[in-house]
Amino acid sequence: MEKIFFSSIDQLIYNMNPREWINFKPHILLTIGINIISKKIKFLLRKCPPIYHWHIGEHYDNYPDTYYKLTTYWPINPELFLKIFHNSNDRSIPSSNYRKKWEKLKKEKIKKHKIFFKKEKNFSDLNVLFFVFKAIPNHTILQLGNSMIIRYYQLFYEKKHSIKSYCNRGTSGIDGCVSTAVGSATIRKKTVTLIVGDISFFYDSNALWNNYIPKNFRIILINNGGGNIFRFISEKNLPENIFHFFETKHIFSAKKICEMYHWKYEEASDPDTLKNSLSCFWKKTNQPCLLEINTKKSNNDKILKKYLSYLS
């Protein structure tokens, strides 16, 4: 089933201009839910909109016209709508090579993606998460930080089909990621892993102060020293001193927090240590575990932009 989806959308279209997008834009756009992550797909759908935009959902009658082209709102359960739509089997609909265009684009991007990671040696957020996402055990639950982590996640296709992933994306902030993951872990039988950035983790670290966290709960903390998201999403080259107002620079570590709450703590600051830690990170233990990955020495925003440029 996963093969019919194009889930890593920014990997496919990040460097696409409106002229190229004309060959890929849909005639009909169907949307389900509310917020989306990718600013690029939002830009392209607004710049070169579809002919029709249908929104499907039982409780979204106040859904915003995100792409300025909303033509029909269907107040129906999305699963039921798609089932009816699929079973209609209208043979009058002409054949199309639309999907083949996307499949060809996907193959090209995946090929470049693999070449890039064979060459890339920096211990950056991007490279670290490449190894982490591949290492997540199959058939487990993945909770993601709702800022930079979720943006990285949508760039990768590894393991998405074999795990269930969740994120507080709708909050558009850093609060609550750890609390949500802890709550999820307490009610699930499967292993829950939280991958979270440093600012999100420290902001919500009091979530670890309870007696109900299962021993198989895991946290992977990406500590880049202050949150680099604004260096990436800014569309202008801002002066360096401006980032003092955007970033939260710090020298903190989660080690003392883990000692206080009696968690098992591990740290990785190089590829070999990271690979060794990941190889046994999900084995049974007598306490929940946190792996802190230090990427402070890397120019994370520049490496991410280099990756996206390489895909073009």
DAFENPE-V613391 format. One record per residue. RES is the residue in one small letter. OMEGA is omega in radians with two decimals (999 if undefined). Layout:
res = <RES;RES>
omega = <OMEGA;OMEGA>
//
This chain:
res = <m;e;k;i;f;f;s;s;i;d;q;l;i;y;n;m;n;p;r;e;w;i;n;f;k;p;h;i;l;l;t;i;g;i;n;i;i;s;k;k;i;k;f;l;l;r;k;c;p;p;i;y;h;w;h;i;g;e;h;y;d;n;y;p;d;t;y;y;k;l;t;t;y;w;p;i;n;p;e;l;f;l;k;i;f;h;n;s;n;d;r;s;i;p;s;s;n;y;r;k;k;w;e;k;l;k;k;e;k;i;k;k;h;k;i;f;f;k;k;e;k;n;f;s;d;l;n;v;l;f;f;v;f;k;a;i;p;n;h;t;i;l;q;l;g;n;s;m;i;i;r;y;y;q;l;f;y;e;k;k;h;s;i;k;s;y;c;n;r;g;t;s;g;i;d;g;c;v;s;t;a;v;g;s;a;t;i;r;k;k;t;v;t;l;i;v;g;d;i;s;f;f;y;d;s;n;a;l;w;n;n;y;i;p;k;n;f;r;i;i;l;i;n;n;g;g;g;n;i;f;r;f;i;s;e;k;n;l;p;e;n;i;f;h;f;f;e;t;k;h;i;f;s;a;k;k;i;c;e;m;y;h;w;k;y;e;e;a;s;d;p;d;t;l;k;n;s;l;s;c;f;w;k;k;t;n;q;p;c;l;l;e;i;n;t;k;k;s;n;n;d;k;i;l;k;k;y;l;s;y;l;s>
omega = <-3.06;-3.08;-3.11;-3.12;3.03;-2.93;-3.09;-2.93;-3.13;3.06;-3.08;-2.92;-2.99;-3.10;-3.12;3.09;-3.09;3.14;3.09;-3.09;-3.12;-3.14;-3.07;-3.07;-3.13;2.98;3.10;3.09;3.05;3.11;3.12;-3.13;-3.05;-2.99;2.98;-3.08;-2.98;3.03;-3.08;-3.14;3.08;3.13;-3.08;3.14;3.07;-3.09;3.12;-2.98;3.04;3.09;-3.13;3.00;3.08;3.03;-3.03;3.09;-3.09;-2.99;-3.10;-3.13;3.07;-3.12;-3.12;3.12;-2.99;-3.04;3.08;-3.09;-3.08;-3.11;-3.08;3.01;-3.14;-3.13;-3.05;3.07;-3.08;-3.13;3.12;3.13;-3.10;3.10;3.11;-3.13;-3.13;-3.08;-3.13;3.02;-3.12;-3.10;3.12;3.13;-3.09;3.10;-3.07;3.06;-3.07;-3.13;-3.13;3.08;-3.14;3.12;3.10;3.11;-3.13;3.12;3.14;-3.10;3.13;3.11;3.12;3.10;-3.12;3.12;-3.13;-3.06;3.01;-3.09;-3.00;-3.08;-3.11;3.10;-3.05;3.06;-3.10;-3.09;3.12;-3.10;3.03;3.12;-3.09;-3.10;3.09;-3.05;-3.12;-3.12;3.09;3.04;3.03;-3.11;3.13;3.03;-3.04;2.99;-2.96;3.14;-3.07;-3.08;-3.13;3.08;3.08;-3.05;-3.09;3.07;-3.05;3.07;-3.10;2.97;-3.06;-3.09;-3.02;3.09;3.03;-3.07;-3.10;3.13;3.08;-2.95;-3.07;-3.10;-3.12;3.12;-3.09;-2.99;2.96;-3.09;-3.10;3.13;3.13;-3.13;3.10;3.12;3.11;-3.09;-3.07;-3.08;-3.10;3.07;-3.12;3.08;3.08;3.10;3.05;2.98;-2.95;3.07;-3.03;-3.09;3.09;-3.11;-3.09;3.13;-3.02;-3.04;3.08;3.09;3.14;-3.08;3.04;-3.03;-3.00;-3.09;-3.12;-3.08;-3.12;3.09;-3.10;3.04;2.98;-3.05;3.08;-3.08;3.10;2.99;3.06;3.14;-3.06;-2.98;-3.07;3.05;-3.13;-3.01;3.10;-3.11;3.13;3.06;-3.08;3.06;-3.07;-3.08;3.10;-3.05;3.02;-3.13;-3.10;-3.06;3.06;-3.11;-3.13;3.09;-3.04;3.05;3.13;-3.03;-3.11;3.09;3.13;3.09;-3.12;-3.09;3.09;3.04;2.97;-3.06;3.03;-3.14;3.10;3.13;3.12;-3.05;-3.09;3.12;3.14;-3.13;3.12;3.14;-3.11;-3.10;-3.11;-3.02;-3.06;3.08;-3.09;3.11;3.12;-3.12;3.07;-3.02;3.04;3.05;3.13;-3.11;-3.05;3.13;-3.04;-3.05;-3.08;3.01;-2.96;-3.12;-3.14;3.13;3.10;3.12;3.08;3.11;-3.11;3.08;3.14;-3.12;-3.07;999>
//
